[in-house]
């Protein structure tokens, strides 16, 4: 089971996320939106949304850089494994708390406001609950990491992630003995990837880059003279 969850399941989740997103965009592009309910309880939405999105973005890119950067790069920069772990704990902890507070505000708003709840689908509520649960797990792993600051367990997680990305055999073996909280955190993260194309999360990759080179428009008001 361990080899399946951490050696095969990652490829299933990532494949479904990529292909599912492409198929959804091609088959039903008008569903590719966040379905914002911003006009309802605007103040709570704005505060919660900013905290949540900024926190999640920092966490995402922090994981991306932290897990996929070769160890040799950190060694060449003179960053010890322990220092890298402390940096990850500090930055991830601050961003995690921000995202959790924001996510909690958005979830509270979505579940308690009748108008927002009527605007939400079960998938909307479900994916937000999973994201909040993932944030809680991530913060709990910081408590585990604080018990050993040598960076050893982080190296195991890096070896696993890089093994998956570079299709190395036996990648799952790297995390056989890591704490169960890390394993649950990884599994839930992969499950969110799996569900990604079936939820409103797809709006995350709808960056309007085409506006950078779109030709400008000029609106000209013309005054038609009334016929005499």
Secondary structure as UniProt FT lines:
FT   HELIX           2..3
FT   HELIX           4..8
FT   HELIX           9..27
FT   HELIX           29..31
FT   TURN            38..39
FT   HELIX           42..68
FT   HELIX           71..76
FT   TURN            77..78
FT   HELIX           81..112
FT   HELIX           114..119
FT   HELIX           122..145
FT   TURN            146..147
FT   TURN            149..150
FT   HELIX           152..165
FT   TURN            166..167
FT   TURN            169..170
FT   HELIX           171..175
FT   TURN            176..177
FT   HELIX           180..195
FT   HELIX           196..198
FT   HELIX           200..205
FT   HELIX           209..212
//
